[in-house]
Amino acid sequence: MEILPNQNTGAINNAHHPRGVTRPRQPSPEEVSFATTSNIDQSLRDLPALRVEVIERAQRLVGDPAYPPRETIRKLSHLLALAMLNE
């Protein structure tokens, strides 16, 4: 087996950075993700466990015999029928 070194790497070998010049450190994707996750976790902890007004609205709607409106049911049934025909 013969191995031939690649001597022609072009501009990459010609790059030169004088010593003492430092670039600002960029955070890794894991660090950025961790910071975002921490913010989301804190926001979730700040939310109330139950949204009482939403639960009360849902209970009212469940008890309402006119909900959902007939027009909504008709439109949904047409969409479902179209979806079934396209399968």
LINGI-V788381 format. One record per residue. N is the residue number from 0. SS is DSSP state (~ for helix, > for strand, _ for the rest). OMEGA is omega in whole degrees, 0 to 359 (* if undefined). Layout:
n=[N & N]
ss=[SS & SS]
omega=[OMEGA & OMEGA]
This chain:
n=[0 & 1 & 2 & 3 & 4 & 5 & 6 & 7 & 8 & 9 & 10 & 11 & 12 & 13 & 14 & 15 & 16 & 17 & 18 & 19 & 20 & 21 & 22 & 23 & 24 & 25 & 26 & 27 & 28 & 29 & 30 & 31 & 32 & 33 & 34 & 35 & 36 & 37 & 38 & 39 & 40 & 41 & 42 & 43 & 44 & 45 & 46 & 47 & 48 & 49 & 50 & 51 & 52 & 53 & 54 & 55 & 56 & 57 & 58 & 59 & 60 & 61 & 62 & 63 & 64 & 65 & 66 & 67 & 68 & 69 & 70 & 71 & 72 & 73 & 74 & 75 & 76 & 77 & 78 & 79 & 80 & 81 & 82 & 83 & 84 & 85 & 86]
ss=[_ & _ & _ & _ & _ & _ & _ & _ & _ & _ & ~ & ~ & ~ & ~ & _ & _ & _ & _ & _ & _ & _ & _ & _ & _ & _ & _ & _ & _ & ~ & ~ & ~ & ~ & ~ & ~ & ~ & ~ & ~ & ~ & ~ & ~ & ~ & ~ & ~ & ~ & ~ & ~ & _ & _ & _ & _ & _ & ~ & ~ & ~ & ~ & ~ & ~ & ~ & ~ & ~ & ~ & ~ & ~ & _ & _ & _ & _ & _ & _ & ~ & ~ & ~ & ~ & ~ & ~ & ~ & ~ & ~ & ~ & ~ & ~ & ~ & ~ & ~ & ~ & _ & _]
omega=[181 & 179 & 179 & 179 & 179 & 182 & 186 & 180 & 174 & 188 & 181 & 179 & 184 & 180 & 182 & 175 & 179 & 179 & 179 & 177 & 180 & 177 & 176 & 182 & 176 & 178 & 178 & 178 & 179 & 180 & 179 & 179 & 180 & 179 & 179 & 179 & 179 & 178 & 179 & 179 & 180 & 178 & 178 & 178 & 182 & 180 & 174 & 181 & 180 & 174 & 188 & 183 & 179 & 179 & 179 & 179 & 180 & 179 & 178 & 182 & 179 & 181 & 183 & 181 & 180 & 180 & 352 & 181 & 181 & 180 & 178 & 179 & 180 & 180 & 178 & 180 & 178 & 178 & 179 & 179 & 177 & 179 & 180 & 179 & 182 & 181 & *]
